[in-house]
Amino acid sequence: MNELLLLLLLQELERQQNVLVVCHQGVMRCLLAYFLDKNSNELPYLRCPLHTIIKLTPVAYGCRVETIPLKIQAVDTHREKPKNIPTVRREKHASGQKNGTSYYK
């Protein structure tokens, strides 16, 4: 059900002329991944700076991306993709489990 709602939302965004989306960086990464045709492995590492307007303009075979930083001081929250992490992880790694105990105690 949630996937259907998301698909309907994305299709509606594609039909509109001008859309302003104010959202969390995680949501912005998902939207950028969709509109820039990125795969799920690239999604967590898409650059989404704080206090920045990201303008997407449809062009042939994709979107042109323009960034307009606002004059508000903020830390850089971007994380580069680690080079030593396998692309396929086991469920216990994704769930925060290490040898039957939680990473987050």
Backbone bond lengths (Angstrom), bond angles and torsions (degrees), N, CA, C in turn:
res aa  C-N    CA-C-N  psi(-1)  N-CA   C-N-CA  omega(-1)  CA-C   N-CA-C  phi
1 M - - - 1.448 - - 1.524 111.36 -
2 N 1.364 117.74 -47.30 1.462 121.30 -179.61 1.519 111.29 -62.26
3 E 1.346 116.31 -37.44 1.469 119.89 179.52 1.516 110.91 -63.68
4 L 1.319 116.32 -38.79 1.464 121.20 179.06 1.527 110.62 -65.23
5 L 1.326 116.97 -43.84 1.463 120.48 178.23 1.520 111.37 -62.38
6 L 1.317 116.47 -42.06 1.464 120.59 178.28 1.521 110.82 -63.35
7 L 1.314 117.02 -43.70 1.461 120.99 178.49 1.530 111.07 -61.30
8 L 1.335 116.68 -42.71 1.465 120.41 177.90 1.526 111.34 -63.62
9 L 1.313 117.29 -39.74 1.464 121.40 177.76 1.525 110.67 -62.91
10 L 1.325 117.43 -46.58 1.466 121.24 -179.31 1.522 111.15 -63.84
11 Q 1.320 117.04 -39.96 1.468 120.08 177.92 1.524 110.86 -65.00
12 E 1.318 116.96 -37.53 1.470 120.08 178.03 1.527 110.80 -67.84
13 L 1.325 117.47 -39.76 1.467 120.49 176.59 1.526 111.20 -60.59
14 E 1.328 116.90 -39.14 1.463 120.89 -179.58 1.530 112.24 -65.82
15 R 1.318 117.21 -28.16 1.468 121.30 -177.50 1.526 113.41 -80.50
16 Q 1.319 117.17 -20.32 1.464 121.28 -173.99 1.526 111.27 -81.22
17 Q 1.330 115.74 155.53 1.463 121.61 177.87 1.528 110.94 -78.78
18 N 1.320 116.49 -55.50 1.464 122.20 -179.20 1.518 108.85 -131.13
19 V 1.324 115.54 130.71 1.463 120.63 -178.92 1.525 107.99 -136.24
20 L 1.315 116.66 134.78 1.454 122.00 173.73 1.522 107.14 -111.53
21 V 1.334 116.27 123.39 1.459 121.54 178.92 1.524 107.34 -118.38
22 V 1.308 116.81 122.29 1.462 122.04 174.75 1.517 105.58 -108.66
23 C 1.350 115.91 118.54 1.460 117.35 -172.45 1.524 112.02 -155.02
24 H 1.305 114.14 173.09 1.459 124.39 175.70 1.528 108.89 -70.03
25 Q 1.321 116.85 155.10 1.463 120.43 -179.63 1.522 112.67 -59.53
26 G 1.321 117.86 -35.48 1.465 120.31 178.95 1.519 112.09 -64.19
27 V 1.332 116.25 -41.30 1.465 120.57 177.33 1.532 109.19 -66.26
28 M 1.335 116.06 -41.68 1.467 119.88 179.66 1.532 110.72 -61.16
29 R 1.316 117.74 -40.35 1.473 120.04 177.85 1.526 110.72 -61.02
30 C 1.325 116.82 -41.03 1.468 120.31 178.76 1.518 111.13 -63.85
31 L 1.325 117.09 -44.29 1.462 120.53 178.69 1.528 111.29 -64.13
32 L 1.336 116.64 -44.58 1.461 119.76 178.61 1.526 111.30 -62.51
33 A 1.325 116.82 -42.52 1.466 119.97 179.18 1.523 110.51 -59.17
34 Y 1.320 116.81 -40.97 1.463 120.45 179.54 1.527 110.89 -65.53
35 F 1.324 116.94 -52.94 1.455 120.49 -174.37 1.533 113.34 -73.80
36 L 1.338 117.77 -23.70 1.465 120.99 178.96 1.525 112.02 -100.42
37 D 1.331 116.91 6.99 1.458 123.36 177.48 1.531 112.62 55.46
38 K 1.334 115.32 49.83 1.469 121.74 177.11 1.518 108.65 -96.79
39 N 1.322 116.00 152.57 1.463 118.67 179.85 1.530 110.46 -89.63
40 S 1.318 116.23 172.43 1.468 120.94 -175.14 1.523 112.97 -66.96
41 N 1.331 118.13 -22.24 1.468 120.07 176.41 1.523 111.77 -73.31
42 E 1.324 117.33 -28.25 1.469 121.57 -179.94 1.533 112.26 -85.46
43 L 1.323 116.20 -26.29 1.460 122.19 -172.39 1.536 114.37 -50.88
44 P 1.332 121.28 -49.49 1.472 119.55 -175.80 1.530 113.52 -65.66
45 Y 1.324 117.43 -15.72 1.460 120.60 -173.71 1.526 112.88 -110.45
46 L 1.334 117.40 11.68 1.462 120.18 174.83 1.524 108.79 -69.42
47 R 1.309 115.86 137.41 1.464 120.47 -177.84 1.527 109.69 -78.55
48 C 1.341 115.67 118.86 1.468 122.96 177.60 1.528 107.75 -132.22
49 P 1.323 117.25 83.43 1.471 119.16 -176.81 1.524 112.42 -66.35
50 L 1.324 115.34 147.57 1.459 121.23 176.32 1.524 110.05 -65.80
51 H 1.322 117.22 152.22 1.462 124.06 174.19 1.528 111.84 52.75
52 T 1.324 115.61 46.92 1.457 121.75 -178.76 1.522 109.10 -136.32
53 I 1.312 115.33 135.33 1.457 120.68 172.86 1.522 106.94 -87.40
54 I 1.309 116.36 127.92 1.462 121.39 177.44 1.520 106.87 -111.73
55 K 1.322 115.56 115.22 1.464 121.10 -177.48 1.519 109.17 -103.32
56 L 1.325 116.33 124.57 1.456 121.98 176.58 1.523 108.26 -107.98
57 T 1.328 116.22 128.25 1.454 121.78 178.04 1.519 108.07 -119.97
58 P 1.329 118.06 122.09 1.465 119.50 179.85 1.530 111.13 -63.11
59 V 1.326 115.01 133.03 1.460 122.94 173.88 1.526 106.75 -133.95
60 A 1.320 116.59 173.45 1.464 119.22 178.50 1.529 109.62 -57.47
61 Y 1.307 116.46 127.49 1.470 123.73 177.12 1.519 113.71 61.87
62 G 1.321 118.14 40.58 1.457 119.21 174.72 1.508 113.65 146.92
63 C 1.343 115.01 -151.52 1.461 122.53 -179.55 1.520 109.77 -136.79
64 R 1.329 114.94 145.53 1.466 120.35 171.32 1.525 106.03 -90.35
65 V 1.332 116.89 136.82 1.455 122.21 -177.26 1.528 108.90 -110.69
66 E 1.325 115.33 127.88 1.459 121.28 173.23 1.525 107.44 -123.87
67 T 1.327 116.67 138.08 1.462 120.17 176.63 1.519 108.84 -113.85
68 I 1.311 115.73 137.79 1.460 122.68 179.33 1.530 106.74 -126.20
69 P 1.332 116.78 97.21 1.464 118.60 -178.97 1.531 111.16 -72.56
70 L 1.319 115.73 138.41 1.457 121.28 175.03 1.522 108.20 -86.57
71 K 1.280 117.37 155.29 1.470 121.28 -176.38 1.531 110.72 -84.23
72 I 1.340 115.19 59.65 1.464 122.07 178.39 1.521 107.26 -125.97
73 Q 1.326 116.32 126.55 1.462 119.14 179.95 1.524 109.90 -67.72
74 A 1.332 114.88 138.18 1.465 120.57 178.16 1.522 108.82 -157.08
75 V 1.294 116.12 155.18 1.455 120.87 175.91 1.528 109.41 -77.68
76 D 1.309 116.05 157.23 1.460 120.99 175.64 1.519 107.64 -86.66
77 T 1.320 117.15 112.83 1.465 121.59 -177.05 1.529 112.32 -96.57
78 H 1.327 117.31 5.25 1.470 120.31 -177.42 1.525 110.82 -71.00
79 R 1.329 115.51 139.34 1.471 121.96 175.40 1.508 108.71 -119.76
80 E 1.310 116.05 126.88 1.462 120.99 175.80 1.525 108.79 -70.77
81 K 1.311 115.89 154.00 1.459 120.58 177.63 1.529 109.19 -69.74
82 P 1.322 118.76 125.27 1.467 121.05 178.49 1.524 111.00 -63.57
83 K 1.309 115.79 143.76 1.462 120.02 -178.34 1.522 112.65 -86.19
84 N 1.330 118.08 -17.23 1.457 120.93 -174.49 1.521 114.15 -105.31
85 I 1.331 118.43 16.40 1.462 121.38 -179.73 1.524 108.56 -106.66
86 P 1.321 117.72 128.95 1.467 119.33 179.46 1.531 110.82 -65.18
87 T 1.323 116.19 150.23 1.460 119.95 -179.73 1.518 111.90 -73.42
88 V 1.331 117.29 -24.55 1.467 121.17 177.07 1.522 107.07 -112.45
89 R 1.344 115.45 122.29 1.459 119.69 -179.67 1.518 109.46 -117.08
90 R 1.292 115.16 155.34 1.454 120.35 177.03 1.527 109.68 -78.19
91 E 1.310 116.10 158.33 1.468 121.45 -177.87 1.520 111.25 -57.17
92 K 1.337 117.83 -38.14 1.462 119.41 -177.61 1.524 111.35 -64.29
93 H 1.354 118.01 -30.20 1.458 119.93 177.31 1.524 110.70 -72.10
94 A 1.317 116.44 -40.90 1.462 121.00 -178.77 1.532 111.34 -69.00
95 S 1.324 117.33 -29.66 1.461 119.92 -176.75 1.527 112.68 -89.23
96 G 1.325 117.50 0.92 1.458 119.84 178.91 1.508 113.59 83.30
97 Q 1.328 118.32 17.44 1.460 122.13 -179.74 1.528 110.27 -94.06
98 K 1.297 117.07 140.17 1.458 122.69 175.16 1.526 107.22 -137.83
99 N 1.309 115.29 111.05 1.465 121.03 -179.51 1.523 112.12 53.14
100 G 1.320 116.86 43.20 1.458 121.17 176.04 1.519 114.35 82.09
101 T 1.340 118.94 -4.87 1.453 121.12 177.67 1.528 109.47 -115.83
102 S 1.286 116.37 157.69 1.462 120.82 -177.31 1.523 110.92 -80.91
103 Y 1.329 116.02 142.92 1.469 121.42 172.57 1.527 110.18 -67.88
104 Y 1.322 116.75 -23.09 1.459 121.23 -168.53 1.533 111.91 -107.71
105 K 1.297 118.58 60.54 1.470 120.96 177.76 1.488 110.21 -99.75
